[in-house]
Amino acid sequence: VHPRQPYGGQLVFAAFSGSHQDAIAKGMKYREDKHMHRWMVPYLPIDPHDVGREYDADVIRINSQSGKGGIAYILEQNYGFHIPVKMREEIGYMVKGVSDHSHKELSPAEVYETFKNEYINKFNPIDITDATFRKNSTYKGEDGYTVDIHVNIAGTEYFFTASGNGRLDAVSNALRQSKLYSFDYTFVTYAEHALEAESNSRAAAYVAIADANGKVYWGVGMHEDIILASINALVSAINRLNQVSHFITK
């Protein structure tokens, strides 16, 4: 039948428009949060399951017209990532650019690969290979930590020690101990969550840093340990900044 034929058409439940995707995603989330029995979702007068259709395959479809809400919905529903609100617009433009360049719709797997390749666990040219923490109450009270890190920077191994107001701040200060390289950035925001419900699940962390001109760079870290996930996110953000602005200079 015609792709837009009611009930049976391939595209009858599809939403490509960013505003439609955002409304559908919010409606689905509202039903979940409120434990609603009746079907009430914008732009979807009936539950696609009632006629043998699937949400992720038939409803939120990603192409060059898609919006940040739909792309964030795909990453959350299929892969467990709760993308920070301030990060969604950047990811949306990036994924739409990939779709526009390739002149095709992107599957959820292709959306995830694009997201992973750009943001997750980027360890070049900086890679922290080991980090050991200890409490340091003499540094700004109860939140103080001291860290020993082994780090590979552009193929050369270094060992640094520093303290900070929290673990991530300590790691950042340790990186700044390098005399050959400049780490000129400031923290903007941080978020974290578990990717799965199990007790031994992986964790995801999101770090945003800003360069000297105020431009923001995001990094995402994944690891079974939430602390190591946060370190991976910081390193990923620094390496993304480096790719764009070459801020690491001898």
N, C-alpha and C positions, 0 to 999 in steps of 0.2 A: 504494500500500500504506500501511498504518498508519505514522505517523512513527517508531514504535519497532520496526517490523518488522526482524528481524535482516538484516543485509547491505544491504538495499535501502531501508530507512526513512530519511527525511530527517534524523532526529535520532539515528540509531543510534550515530553516532560523536561526537555533540555533547557538550561538557562546559561547563555553565554554572556549576557550583559552584566557588567559589574554591579549595577544597582539591584538587579533582580537576584543575583547570587548572594549579595549581602543580606537582602531581605529574607531569602529562603534560609540561609545559614542561621540568622538570628531567630527565625521562627522555629527551626528545628531545635536550637539550643533552649529556647523558651519552653517548648513542650517537654524537653528532657528535664530541665530544672524544676518545672511545676508538676511533673509526673502526670501529664494530661492523658486522658483516655481518648477523648474525641480528637479528630484530625483538624487542626487549624494551623495552616502554614501559608504565608503569602505566596501568590502566583501558582500554587499547587492545590486546585480545588478538591482533588482526591488523593488518597495515599497511593503512591506508585506501586507499593507492594500488593495492593488489592487487585491489580491487573498484571501481576508477574514481572514488575520492573524493579530496578535497584537504584538506590540513591546515588551511590558513588559512580556508577557507570552511566546512569541515565539523566541525572538532575544537574549536578554541578559539572559543567564541561569547560575546559580551559583552552582559550585561544587568545588572539591579540585583542579581543574586546573585553576580556575578563577583568575583574576587579580584585582588589586586595583581599576583600572578604571571602570570595570564592576560593582563592588560592590558599589562604590561611585555613579554610574549612577542609580542603583536600589534605593538607599536611597534618591537620589534627585528627581527622576521622580515619585516615589510612595509616599514619605513622606515629601518632601520639604527640606531635609537637604543638605546644601552645605558644604560638608566635607572639611576642610582645607587640602591643598595639603600635608603638612608635616604629617598629621594624617592618610592619606589614606593607606599607606603601612602597618601600624600597624593594622588597621581594616581589611585590606585584608588578612593578615596572620591569624588573629583571626577567621574570618569567614571561610576561607579555612580549618583551623584546625577542626572546628565544622563539616564541610561537610565530611572531611576525616575520622573523628572519627565515625560519624554515617553512613558512607558508602552510602550517598545518596545526591541527588541534593536538594538544599534549595530553598524554595519558597520565594518571596519577603517578605511575612509576617514573615517567619522564620529568614531571614536576619535582619529585623528590630528588632525582639525580642532579637536576639543575641546582636545587637548593643545597644539596650536600657538597657538590663540587665547588660551589662559591663560598660557603660559610663554615662547614663542619671540619674540625680537627685539621686545620691547615698548618703544617709543621715545617715550612720552608720560607725563608732561610733560618728561622729561629725554631728550636725544638728543645723544650725543657724535658730532659730524660729522667730526672729524679728530683724529688722535693721532700725534705724532712722538716716537720714543724715542731716547735716547742713553745709552750706558753711563756710569755714575758710580761709579767704584771708591772714591771718598772717602766714599760713603754705604754703610756696612755691608759693605764689601769687594766681592767679585766679583759678588754678586747685586744690587748697587745700580744703579738706573736713574733717569733724569730724563725726564719727559714734558711735552710742550706739547700742550694739548688745546683744541679749539674745541667749545663745548658750548652747546646751546640748552636753556634752562630756562624752561618756561612761556611760550615765545614770545620770550624775550630772549636775545641772543647774548652769550657770555662767552668770555674767553681766560684759562686758568690754567696755571701751571707748578709742578711739585712733583717731589720725589724719593721713592723708596720702595724697599723690600726686594723687588725684582721688579717686573715691568711692571704687574701688576694692582694691587699696593699703591701704586705711583706714581700710577696713575689715580685710585684712591680718595682719596689724599692731595690730589691736584689738585682734585677736586670739593669737598673740605673747605675750599679756599681761599675759597669764596664767603662774603661777609660778609652777604648778604641771606637765605641759606637755611641750614638746619641739616641735616647728614647724620649722624644719630646711629645708627650701626649697627656691628657687628663681623662679621668674616669667620668662617664656620663650616667650610666645606669647598669643595673645587673638584675637578672632574674634566673630562676631555676625551677625544675620540677622533675618528677619521675616519669619515665616514658611508658612503663608498664606498672600493673598493680602488684606484681609479686614482690616479695621482700628483697630478692636479689636482682631487681630490675636495674636497667641502665638509667642513668640520669642525664638530663640535658640542661645546659647552662647557656645563658646569653649575656654577652658583655658588649657594651658600646663605649668607645673611646673617641676623643676628639683631638685633632691635630692642632698646631699652633694657630691655624686660621679658623678654627671652630667647626671644620667639616667632620661629620660623625662617621665612624666605621664600626660595623657590627662583626662579631665573631661568635660562633656556636661551638660548644664543646660537648662531647659525649664520652661517658665512661661509667663503669659500674660504681665508682666512688664519686660522690658529688663534689668533693674538694678537687679531685683531679679533673673532673668535667669543667669546673670553673677555671682552672689553670689553662686547660685546653682552649676554652673560649677566649681568654685573654690573649693567649699566643696567636690564635686564629685572627683576632681583631688586629693585633700588631702586624702580622704578616700581610693582611689585606691592605692595611695602611701603607706598608712598605711597597707593595706592588703598584699602588697608585701614585704615591708621592716620593718614593725612594728616600724615606725619612732616615733610614739607617745609613750614615755616612761616616767614613773613617776620618 
